[in-house]
């Protein structure tokens, strides 16, 4: 188990520290490749981080930006992570980045049901070589232990946990919308991921999961399956999670 906590009083300080880490990773990736892929999570929590990233004088024209996960809704929907990223990250200097959507807006807007959109989006993402390997993955977290739309209550959870496919489609039971997101094996294959977190409840969730992993016998790893993907990532010997957490 390797999880590193970087704790800050304010979101601005956490965003500054994570931005420096992201810069170093992108620079390293661009030494060995003409392009680098940055995957971010949606929601309101990372907006301070997005604002700071967008202002960085990086070679954005060489950087591809996409999502760790997306809800299968059109851009006009208030729950669209793509629309949020367009408004808050792909602006200023970062407007030069190449955006790679996980969900086709035309498909989502025309669909009468979300699940076929999720299935097609996963197929399309898995076939896209631009999305084959990320230089940086920034995860969020839910208080139920989910991340990247990998919900343990989804009927597809067992497949999403075991498949070698990079992207999977899921229908969580306790959350709205069908989703497409990175599989557990894809996250394990990153070897290290960043986690953006804020507030006492999120820190308590992380501490609970760490305690759960520490209390689970090494010979019984399957007992963590119902705890969700974050517990499994914390427990995995080849994964390092760098948590950047702000108290407010």
C-alpha positions as CSV (number, residue, x, y, z in Angstrom):
1,X,0.0,0.0,0.0
2,X,1.4,3.4,-1.0
3,X,-0.7,6.5,-0.5
4,X,0.9,9.9,0.0
5,X,-1.1,12.7,1.6
6,X,-0.3,16.4,0.8
7,X,-2.5,18.4,3.1
8,X,-3.2,22.1,2.8
9,X,-5.5,24.6,4.6
10,X,-6.7,26.2,1.4
11,X,-7.6,25.0,-2.1
12,X,-5.3,27.6,-3.7
13,X,-2.2,26.1,-2.0
14,X,-3.3,22.6,-2.9
15,X,-3.9,23.6,-6.5
16,X,-0.4,25.2,-6.8
17,X,1.3,22.2,-5.5
18,X,-0.6,19.8,-7.8
19,X,0.0,22.1,-10.7
20,X,3.8,21.8,-10.2
21,X,3.5,18.0,-10.1
22,X,1.5,18.0,-13.3
23,X,4.0,20.3,-15.0
24,X,6.9,18.0,-14.2
25,X,5.0,14.9,-15.5
26,X,4.0,16.6,-18.7
27,X,7.5,17.9,-19.3
28,X,8.9,14.4,-18.8
29,X,6.3,12.9,-21.2
30,X,7.0,15.5,-23.9
31,X,10.7,14.7,-23.8
32,X,9.9,11.2,-25.1
33,X,6.8,11.9,-27.3
34,X,5.5,14.8,-29.4
35,X,2.2,14.8,-27.4
36,X,1.1,14.2,-23.9
37,X,-2.4,13.2,-22.5
38,X,-3.8,14.9,-19.4
39,X,-6.9,13.2,-17.9
40,X,-9.0,15.2,-15.4
41,X,-12.1,14.6,-13.3
42,X,-15.2,16.7,-13.4
43,X,-17.4,18.2,-10.7
44,X,-17.2,21.5,-8.9
45,X,-14.4,20.6,-6.5
46,X,-11.5,20.9,-9.0
47,X,-12.5,24.3,-10.3
48,X,-9.7,26.1,-8.4
49,X,-7.2,23.6,-9.9
50,X,-8.6,24.1,-13.5
51,X,-8.3,27.9,-13.2
52,X,-4.6,27.6,-12.3
53,X,-3.8,24.9,-14.9
54,X,-5.5,27.0,-17.6
55,X,-3.2,29.9,-16.9
56,X,0.1,28.0,-17.2
57,X,2.4,28.9,-20.0
58,X,2.9,25.3,-21.1
59,X,3.1,24.0,-24.7
60,X,-0.6,23.4,-24.7
61,X,-0.6,22.8,-28.4
62,X,1.2,19.5,-27.7
63,X,-1.2,18.5,-24.9
64,X,-4.3,16.4,-25.3
65,X,-7.0,16.8,-22.6
66,X,-9.8,14.4,-21.8
67,X,-11.7,13.0,-18.9
68,X,-11.2,10.2,-16.5
69,X,-14.9,9.6,-16.8
70,X,-18.0,11.2,-18.3
71,X,-21.8,11.0,-17.9
72,X,-23.6,10.1,-21.1
73,X,-25.5,13.4,-21.4
74,X,-25.3,16.2,-24.1
75,X,-23.2,19.3,-23.5
76,X,-26.4,21.3,-22.7
77,X,-27.0,19.1,-19.6
78,X,-25.9,20.6,-16.3
79,X,-24.2,17.3,-15.4
80,X,-21.9,17.3,-18.4
81,X,-18.3,17.2,-17.3
82,X,-17.2,18.1,-20.8
83,X,-19.1,21.4,-20.7
84,X,-17.5,22.1,-17.3
85,X,-14.0,21.5,-18.6
86,X,-14.7,23.6,-21.7
87,X,-15.7,26.6,-19.5
88,X,-13.1,26.3,-16.8
89,X,-10.0,24.5,-18.1
90,X,-9.8,24.9,-21.9
91,X,-9.5,28.6,-21.6
92,X,-6.7,31.2,-21.5
93,X,-3.4,29.5,-22.4
94,X,-5.0,26.0,-22.2
95,X,-7.4,26.9,-25.0
96,X,-4.6,25.7,-27.4
97,X,-4.9,22.1,-26.1
98,X,-6.5,19.4,-28.1
99,X,-9.8,18.3,-26.5
100,X,-10.6,14.6,-26.8
101,X,-14.2,13.9,-25.7
102,X,-15.3,10.7,-24.2
103,X,-18.9,11.1,-25.2
104,X,-20.0,12.3,-28.7
105,X,-22.3,15.3,-28.1
106,X,-24.3,14.6,-31.3
107,X,-24.9,11.0,-30.3
108,X,-25.8,12.0,-26.7
109,X,-28.2,14.7,-27.9
110,X,-30.0,12.4,-30.3
111,X,-30.3,9.4,-28.0
112,X,-33.5,8.4,-26.3
113,X,-31.6,6.3,-23.7
114,X,-28.2,6.8,-22.1
115,X,-27.0,3.2,-21.8
116,X,-26.4,2.6,-25.6
117,X,-24.4,5.9,-25.6
118,X,-22.3,4.6,-22.8
119,X,-21.6,1.4,-24.6
120,X,-20.7,3.1,-27.8
121,X,-18.6,5.6,-26.0
122,X,-16.5,2.9,-24.4
123,X,-16.0,1.2,-27.7
124,X,-14.9,4.4,-29.4
125,X,-12.6,5.4,-26.5
126,X,-10.9,2.0,-26.5
127,X,-10.3,2.3,-30.3
128,X,-8.8,5.8,-30.0
129,X,-4.9,5.6,-29.9
130,X,-4.8,9.1,-28.4
131,X,-6.4,7.8,-25.3
132,X,-4.2,4.7,-25.0
133,X,-1.8,6.0,-22.3
134,X,-2.0,9.1,-20.2
135,X,0.9,11.2,-18.9
136,X,-1.2,12.5,-16.0
137,X,-4.4,11.2,-14.4
138,X,-6.2,13.3,-11.8
139,X,-8.9,11.5,-9.9
140,X,-11.7,12.7,-7.8
141,X,-13.5,10.6,-5.1
142,X,-16.9,10.0,-3.7
143,X,-17.7,9.3,-0.1
144,X,-18.8,5.8,-1.0
145,X,-15.3,5.1,-2.2
146,X,-15.9,5.5,-6.0
147,X,-13.7,7.2,-8.5
148,X,-13.7,7.5,-12.3
149,X,-17.4,6.5,-12.2
150,X,-16.4,3.0,-11.0
151,X,-19.3,2.4,-8.6
152,X,-19.3,-0.9,-6.7
153,X,-23.1,-1.0,-6.9
154,X,-23.1,-1.0,-10.7
155,X,-24.1,-4.3,-12.4
156,X,-20.9,-3.9,-14.5
157,X,-18.6,-3.5,-11.5
158,X,-17.1,-7.0,-11.7
159,X,-16.3,-6.6,-15.4
160,X,-15.0,-3.1,-14.9
161,X,-12.7,-4.4,-12.1
162,X,-11.3,-7.3,-14.1
163,X,-11.4,-6.4,-17.8
164,X,-8.2,-5.5,-19.7
165,X,-10.1,-2.9,-21.7
166,X,-9.1,0.6,-20.9
167,X,-12.6,2.2,-20.8
168,X,-15.8,0.7,-19.6
169,X,-19.5,1.6,-19.5
170,X,-21.3,1.6,-16.2
171,X,-24.8,2.1,-14.9
172,X,-24.5,3.0,-11.2
173,X,-27.6,2.3,-9.0
174,X,-27.1,5.1,-6.5
175,X,-26.1,7.9,-9.0
176,X,-27.7,9.5,-12.0
177,X,-26.7,8.8,-15.6
178,X,-25.0,6.0,-17.4
179,X,-21.2,6.6,-17.5
180,X,-18.0,5.8,-19.4
181,X,-14.7,5.8,-17.6
182,X,-11.3,4.2,-17.0
183,X,-11.4,0.6,-15.9
184,X,-9.7,-0.5,-12.7
185,X,-6.9,-2.2,-14.6
186,X,-6.3,1.0,-16.6
187,X,-5.9,2.9,-13.3
188,X,-3.5,0.2,-11.9
189,X,-1.5,0.4,-15.2
190,X,-0.9,4.1,-14.6
191,X,1.2,3.1,-11.5
192,X,0.7,6.5,-10.0
193,X,-2.3,8.8,-10.0
194,X,-3.2,12.1,-8.4
195,X,-6.3,12.5,-6.2
196,X,-7.9,15.9,-5.8
197,X,-9.8,16.2,-2.6
198,X,-11.3,18.9,-0.4
199,X,-13.3,19.1,2.8
200,X,-13.4,17.1,6.0
201,X,-15.8,14.5,4.7
202,X,-13.5,13.5,1.8
203,X,-10.5,13.3,4.1
204,X,-12.5,11.1,6.5
205,X,-13.4,8.8,3.5
206,X,-9.8,8.4,2.6
207,X,-8.8,7.7,6.2
208,X,-11.6,5.1,6.4
209,X,-10.4,3.4,3.3
210,X,-6.8,3.3,4.4
211,X,-7.9,1.8,7.8
212,X,-10.0,-0.8,5.9
213,X,-7.1,-1.8,3.7
214,X,-4.7,-2.0,6.7
215,X,-7.2,-4.2,8.5
216,X,-7.6,-6.6,5.6
217,X,-5.4,-9.7,5.6
218,X,-3.1,-9.9,2.6
219,X,-4.4,-13.3,1.7
220,X,-8.0,-12.0,1.5
221,X,-7.9,-9.2,-1.1
222,X,-11.3,-10.1,-2.5
223,X,-12.9,-8.8,0.7
224,X,-12.2,-5.3,-0.6
225,X,-14.2,-5.6,-3.8
226,X,-17.4,-4.3,-2.3
227,X,-15.5,-1.3,-0.8
228,X,-15.0,0.1,-4.3
229,X,-12.1,1.1,-6.6
230,X,-10.3,3.5,-4.3
231,X,-9.8,0.8,-1.6
232,X,-8.5,-1.6,-4.3
233,X,-6.1,1.1,-5.6
234,X,-4.9,1.9,-2.1
235,X,-4.2,-1.8,-1.5
236,X,-2.5,-2.5,-4.8
237,X,1.3,-2.9,-4.4
238,X,2.1,-1.3,-7.7
239,X,0.0,1.8,-7.4
240,X,1.0,5.1,-5.7
241,X,-1.8,7.5,-5.0
242,X,-0.7,11.1,-4.4
243,X,-3.6,12.9,-2.5
244,X,-3.7,16.7,-2.7
245,X,-6.3,17.7,-0.1
246,X,-7.4,21.1,1.0
247,X,-9.4,21.6,4.2
248,X,-11.7,24.1,2.4
